[in-house]
Amino acid sequence: MRPLRYRLVPLVLLVALVGVSLSVGIWLITRNGRSDSDPEYFPRTSHNVQGEFLAFFRENGGLESFGYPITEEFLYRNRVVQYFQNARLELHPEADPPNRVQPGHLAEEMGLGTPPVQPPASDPEGRYFSQTGHWVGTEFFRFFNEKGGARLFGYPITEVFAENEVKVQYFQNARMELHPDRPGVRLAALGDVHFDYARLDPYLRKGVSAIQAGSAGEPTRQIGEVDAKVAKAYAWYPGQQTLYVYVTDKDDQAIPGANVSYTVEYPDSADSQSMPPTDNKGYTSTTFDLKQLPIGQKVFVQVTAVLGKDAQEAQTSFFLWP
């Protein structure tokens, strides 16, 4: 079955998603001789940052604001994102510049906010944010203003509180800390925490090789077909199902390094996960736990394979038995 063409959000440079094959390149990118449009490779975590994400990263404080990248770009909730130690950057192609790249509301998604408070007495060194009903004062307000404001951190969702002698305040996108033994406000590794909280595939953290500078303009193979099959047409609960995916180009040749994700669609919910990239023969597979459903229930599995800007979908299904 030929899959339906799926339109992925356009990127300025070639999108390199999680699990990029090591064959992408072993050329280490350095600052010497690199143009502003080239990807930047971070050997400390073995991940690349490029395109609009790289521009936003550089324009908004770089490592101080975001920390090091801990994933490549990948699809999360139908949006292209990239996780950093302190944040998650998201591509919003529906927005006008300069809002196409936005930090994700990590602290808000984790439910770390507290109830609103009444506005305190006037304080020239702070501000009450009516949007969320919280006050930011003194050192935190100074850091907030100097380092990017609401566009970068979002609005405050708690008051300042003490945690093991550390002053803490949560914003929609960030956690700010003031340590008694260190000068100045610092950003905590909220991206790391949220990655685990969201139970994302640890494979996304796996380091990759540097993307060769200038490779964004080179022609890319296009996906011709995505073949998805399950190991068992009739699966029993409790138990597991195995999903196999085979990706080929328009000449029916295997595509290695394609990034594959899948969604198991139950009647009352859906479970989306990523898979390892396709191997040299174009194959990848994964095994997932089954959910208890009424006897004879048909379960659909939607599969998306991505290679650069190109993406294709496929579908398979199976029946559940008690």
C-alpha positions in Angstrom: 0.0 0.0 0.0 1.4 3.4 -1.0 1.4 5.7 2.0 -0.2 9.1 2.0 2.1 12.0 1.6 2.6 13.9 4.8 3.5 17.5 4.8 6.2 18.3 7.4 6.8 21.8 8.6 9.5 23.6 6.4 12.9 24.3 7.9 15.5 26.7 6.7 18.2 24.1 6.8 18.0 20.3 6.4 16.2 18.9 9.5 18.4 16.3 11.3 16.1 14.3 13.6 16.9 12.0 16.5 19.0 8.9 15.8 20.7 10.2 12.7 22.9 7.5 11.3 26.6 7.7 12.0 27.0 7.7 8.2 25.8 11.3 8.1 29.4 12.4 8.7 32.3 12.3 11.0 33.6 15.8 10.2 33.7 17.7 13.4 32.4 21.2 13.0 34.4 24.0 14.7 33.9 27.7 14.8 36.9 28.3 12.6 35.9 28.6 9.0 32.2 28.1 9.7 29.5 30.4 8.4 26.5 31.4 10.4 24.2 29.2 8.4 26.2 26.0 9.2 25.1 23.6 11.9 26.9 23.8 15.2 28.1 20.6 16.8 28.4 20.2 20.6 30.9 17.4 21.4 30.1 17.5 25.1 26.7 16.0 24.4 27.3 14.8 20.8 24.3 16.7 19.3 23.8 19.3 16.5 21.9 22.5 16.6 20.9 24.1 13.3 18.6 26.3 11.3 16.0 28.4 13.1 16.8 26.6 16.4 20.4 27.6 16.1 19.5 31.2 15.3 17.2 31.4 18.3 19.8 29.7 20.5 22.5 32.3 19.6 20.2 35.3 19.9 18.9 34.4 23.3 21.8 33.6 25.5 23.2 30.4 24.1 24.6 28.0 26.7 23.7 30.3 29.6 20.0 30.2 28.7 19.6 26.7 27.3 22.5 24.6 28.3 23.7 21.9 25.8 21.5 20.1 23.4 20.5 16.6 24.7 18.6 15.5 21.5 18.5 16.2 17.8 15.3 17.6 16.4 12.4 15.2 16.4 8.6 15.1 16.1 6.7 15.5 19.4 3.0 16.0 19.5 3.1 16.7 15.7 5.6 19.5 16.2 9.3 19.7 15.5 11.2 20.2 18.8 14.6 19.9 20.3 15.5 19.4 23.9 18.3 21.2 25.7 19.4 20.8 29.3 17.3 23.8 30.4 14.6 24.0 27.9 12.7 22.6 24.9 12.6 24.6 21.7 9.6 24.2 19.4 9.0 25.2 15.8 5.7 27.1 15.2 5.5 27.5 11.4 2.0 29.0 11.7 3.5 32.0 13.6 5.1 35.1 12.1 8.8 35.9 12.8 10.3 36.3 15.3 7.9 33.8 17.0 8.4 30.8 14.8 10.7 29.3 17.4 9.3 29.3 21.0 10.4 27.6 24.2 8.0 25.0 25.5 6.0 25.4 28.7 7.8 22.7 30.5 7.1 23.7 34.1 3.5 24.3 33.3 3.2 20.9 31.6 4.6 19.3 34.7 1.9 20.9 36.9 4.5 22.8 39.0 2.4 26.0 39.4 0.7 27.2 42.6 -2.5 29.2 43.1 -2.4 32.9 42.2 -1.7 35.4 45.0 -3.0 39.0 45.6 -0.8 41.8 44.3 1.7 42.9 47.0 2.6 46.5 47.8 4.4 48.4 45.1 8.1 47.4 44.7 10.2 49.2 42.1 12.5 46.2 41.9 9.8 43.7 41.1 6.5 43.2 39.2 3.2 41.5 39.7 2.1 39.5 36.6 -1.7 39.6 36.3 -1.5 37.0 33.5 -0.7 34.2 36.1 -1.2 36.0 39.4 2.4 35.9 40.7 5.0 38.3 41.8 8.7 38.4 40.6 11.0 40.5 42.7 14.6 41.5 43.4 17.2 39.2 41.9 14.8 37.0 39.9 13.1 40.1 38.3 16.5 41.5 37.4 17.6 38.3 35.8 14.2 37.9 34.1 14.4 41.4 32.5 18.1 41.1 31.4 18.0 37.6 30.0 14.9 37.5 27.8 11.7 38.2 29.8 8.4 36.5 29.1 9.3 35.6 25.5 12.1 33.3 26.8 10.9 32.2 30.3 7.1 32.7 30.1 5.2 34.1 33.1 5.8 33.2 36.7 3.6 30.3 38.0 4.8 30.2 41.6 6.1 32.6 44.2 9.7 32.4 45.4 10.2 29.5 47.8 13.0 27.8 49.6 14.2 24.3 48.7 17.2 22.9 50.7 18.4 26.5 51.3 18.1 27.3 47.6 15.6 30.1 46.5 13.5 28.8 43.7 10.9 30.3 41.4 9.1 28.5 38.5 8.1 30.2 35.3 6.1 28.6 32.5 9.2 27.6 30.6 12.0 27.6 33.3 13.1 27.1 36.9 15.3 29.9 38.3 17.5 29.2 41.3 19.5 31.4 43.7 22.1 29.4 45.6 23.6 30.8 48.9 27.1 29.7 48.0 27.0 31.0 44.3 26.5 34.5 43.1 23.7 35.3 40.7 20.5 33.6 39.5 20.9 30.4 37.5 18.6 28.3 35.3 18.0 24.7 36.4 18.1 21.7 34.0 14.4 21.7 33.5 14.7 20.2 30.0 16.5 17.1 31.5 13.8 16.8 34.1 10.9 17.2 31.6 12.4 14.7 29.2 12.2 12.0 31.9 8.8 13.2 33.2 7.3 12.8 29.7 8.8 9.3 29.4 10.4 10.0 26.1 12.4 7.3 24.4 16.0 7.3 25.9 17.3 6.6 22.4 16.6 10.2 21.6 19.4 11.2 23.8 21.9 9.0 22.0 24.8 11.1 20.6 25.3 11.4 16.9 28.0 12.5 14.5 28.4 16.1 13.4 26.4 17.2 10.4 28.8 18.4 7.7 28.8 22.1 7.1 27.1 23.0 3.8 25.2 19.7 3.6 21.9 21.5 3.9 21.9 22.5 0.2 22.7 19.0 -1.1 19.9 16.9 -2.7 18.2 14.4 -0.4 16.8 11.0 -1.2 13.0 10.9 -1.0 11.0 8.3 0.7 9.1 6.2 -1.8 7.2 3.8 0.4 6.9 2.8 4.1 5.9 -0.8 4.8 4.5 -1.4 8.3 3.6 -4.9 9.7 2.9 -6.4 13.1 4.2 -9.7 14.2 0.8 -11.0 15.4 -2.5 -10.4 13.6 -4.2 -11.6 16.8 -2.6 -10.5 20.0 -3.4 -11.6 23.5 -3.7 -9.5 26.6 -1.6 -9.4 28.8 1.3 -9.5 26.3 3.2 -7.5 23.7 3.1 -6.7 20.0 6.1 -6.2 17.7 6.0 -3.6 14.9 8.3 -3.9 11.9 8.9 -1.0 9.5 10.7 -1.1 6.1 11.5 2.2 4.3 12.5 2.5 0.7 13.1 5.3 -1.8 11.4 5.9 -5.1 13.7 3.4 -6.8 12.7 0.7 -4.2 16.1 0.9 -2.6 16.5 0.6 1.2 16.9 3.9 3.1 19.1 3.8 6.2 18.9 6.5 8.8 15.2 7.3 8.4 13.6 8.4 11.6 10.4 6.5 12.5 7.7 7.1 15.0 4.4 5.3 15.6 1.0 5.8 17.3 -1.1 2.9 18.6 -4.7 4.1 18.4 -7.0 2.7 21.0 -10.7 3.6 21.2 -10.2 5.8 24.2 -6.6 6.9 23.9 -3.4 6.9 21.8 0.2 6.0 22.6 2.9 7.7 20.5 6.6 6.7 20.6 9.7 6.9 18.5 11.6 3.9 17.0 15.3 3.4 16.3 16.3 4.8 12.9 16.3 2.4 10.0 19.4 0.3 9.6 21.5 -0.2 6.4 18.8 -2.5 5.0 16.0 0.0 5.7 14.5 -1.9 8.6 13.6 -1.0 12.1 11.4 -2.6 14.8 10.1 -2.1 18.3 8.0 -4.0 20.8 5.2 -2.4 22.9 2.9 -3.6 25.7 -0.8 -4.3 24.9 -3.7 -2.6 26.6 -6.7 -4.5 27.8 -9.7 -4.0 25.5 -13.0 -5.9 24.7 -12.6 -9.1 22.9 -12.1 -8.8 19.1 -11.2 -5.1 19.3 -9.3 -3.9 16.2 -6.3 -1.7 17.0 -4.7 0.6 14.4 -1.0 1.6 14.3 -0.1 4.7 12.4 3.6 4.9 11.3 5.5 8.0 10.1 9.0 7.9 8.6 11.0 11.1 8.2 14.1 11.8 6.1 15.2 15.4 6.1 12.1 17.4 5.0 10.4 14.4 3.4 8.0 12.2 5.4 5.6 9.4 4.5 2.9 7.5 6.5 1.7 3.9 6.6 -0.8 2.0 8.7 -1.2 -1.5 10.0 -3.6 -3.1 12.4 -4.3 -6.2 14.6 -7.0 -7.7 16.8 -6.9 -8.0 20.5 -8.1 -11.1 22.4 -8.4 -11.6 26.2 
